[in-house]
């Protein structure tokens, strides 16, 4: 999958499992993929995290809502985000276009993202 993402985006392979923190040092979340040089986060959307990996008492809607809040926080900090799923990988040109638009938005942004990040070890 990692090689696919790099090839689709026509970029070197992204960083994996990068953690993001707000200005106070609180962890906002962890990304599947991160193109640091572009300030773009990539997220693969599979069904497993909305079913098999739910916490006790958690409903799929709860997981979707928490994911939305996490993404809203990352975007508010100034990061761009691209999402895709298995079906999207059959249309690599479409996914590539999403990345290219996100790279362009980040380049055109007037400010740098706030907070920080830490690569997985």
C-alpha positions as CSV (number, residue, x, y, z in Angstrom):
1,X,0.0,0.0,0.0
2,X,2.8,2.4,0.9
3,X,4.4,2.1,-2.5
4,X,1.0,2.5,-4.2
5,X,0.5,5.8,-2.3
6,X,3.9,7.2,-3.3
7,X,3.4,6.1,-6.9
8,X,-0.1,7.4,-7.1
9,X,0.9,10.8,-5.7
10,X,4.1,10.8,-7.8
11,X,6.1,11.5,-4.7
12,X,8.7,9.6,-2.6
13,X,7.1,7.3,-0.1
14,X,5.4,9.2,2.7
15,X,6.1,8.9,6.4
16,X,3.9,6.4,8.2
17,X,2.0,6.8,11.5
18,X,3.1,10.4,12.2
19,X,1.6,11.9,15.4
20,X,0.3,15.4,15.4
21,X,0.2,17.8,18.4
22,X,-1.6,21.1,19.0
23,X,0.2,24.3,20.2
24,X,-0.1,23.1,23.8
25,X,1.5,19.7,23.0
26,X,-1.7,17.7,23.2
27,X,-1.8,14.9,20.7
28,X,-4.6,15.4,18.2
29,X,-4.1,12.2,16.3
30,X,-1.9,10.0,14.2
31,X,-2.0,9.8,10.4
32,X,-1.7,6.8,8.1
33,X,0.6,8.7,5.7
34,X,2.3,12.1,5.8
35,X,4.0,14.0,3.0
36,X,6.0,16.3,5.2
37,X,7.5,18.4,2.4
38,X,4.0,19.3,1.2
39,X,2.2,19.5,4.6
40,X,-0.4,16.9,3.4
41,X,-1.8,14.0,5.5
42,X,-3.1,10.9,3.7
43,X,-5.7,8.7,5.3
44,X,-6.9,5.3,4.1
45,X,-10.5,4.6,5.0
46,X,-11.2,1.0,5.6
47,X,-14.3,-0.4,7.3
48,X,-12.4,-2.3,10.0
49,X,-11.9,0.8,12.3
50,X,-15.6,1.4,12.2
51,X,-16.5,-2.2,13.2
52,X,-13.9,-4.7,14.5
53,X,-11.8,-2.1,16.4
54,X,-14.7,-0.3,18.2
55,X,-14.2,0.1,21.9
56,X,-16.7,-1.6,24.3
57,X,-20.0,0.2,24.1
58,X,-19.0,2.3,21.1
59,X,-21.2,2.4,18.0
60,X,-19.9,2.9,14.4
61,X,-21.4,6.4,14.4
62,X,-19.4,7.3,17.5
63,X,-16.2,6.3,15.7
64,X,-17.1,8.3,12.6
65,X,-17.9,11.3,14.7
66,X,-14.6,11.1,16.6
67,X,-12.7,10.7,13.3
68,X,-14.5,13.8,12.0
69,X,-13.4,15.8,15.0
70,X,-9.8,14.7,14.6
71,X,-9.8,15.6,11.0
72,X,-11.4,19.0,11.7
73,X,-8.7,19.7,14.3
74,X,-5.9,18.8,11.9
75,X,-7.3,20.9,9.1
76,X,-7.9,23.8,11.5
77,X,-4.1,23.6,12.4
78,X,-3.4,24.1,8.7
79,X,-2.7,20.6,7.4
80,X,-4.3,19.4,4.2
81,X,-5.8,15.9,4.1
82,X,-6.5,13.4,1.4
83,X,-8.7,10.4,2.0
84,X,-9.2,7.3,-0.1
85,X,-10.4,3.7,0.2
86,X,-9.8,0.4,-1.6
87,X,-12.2,1.2,-4.5
88,X,-10.4,4.5,-5.1
89,X,-7.2,2.6,-5.8
90,X,-8.8,1.3,-9.0
91,X,-8.8,4.9,-10.1
92,X,-5.2,6.1,-9.4
93,X,-5.5,9.2,-11.6
94,X,-8.4,10.4,-9.5
95,X,-6.5,9.8,-6.2
96,X,-3.4,11.5,-7.8
97,X,-5.6,14.5,-8.7
98,X,-6.8,14.8,-5.0
99,X,-3.1,14.8,-3.9
100,X,-2.2,17.4,-6.5
101,X,-5.0,19.7,-5.4
102,X,-4.0,19.3,-1.7
103,X,-0.4,20.0,-2.5
104,X,-1.4,23.1,-4.4
105,X,-3.7,24.4,-1.6
106,X,-0.9,23.9,0.9
107,X,1.6,25.8,-1.3
108,X,-0.9,28.6,-1.7
109,X,-1.6,28.9,2.0
110,X,-0.5,32.1,3.6
111,X,0.6,30.5,6.9
112,X,2.4,27.4,8.1
113,X,0.5,24.8,10.1
114,X,0.5,25.3,13.8
115,X,1.5,22.7,16.4
116,X,3.9,20.0,15.6
117,X,4.4,16.4,14.6
118,X,6.6,13.4,15.5
119,X,7.5,10.6,13.2
120,X,7.0,7.0,14.4
121,X,10.1,5.3,15.6
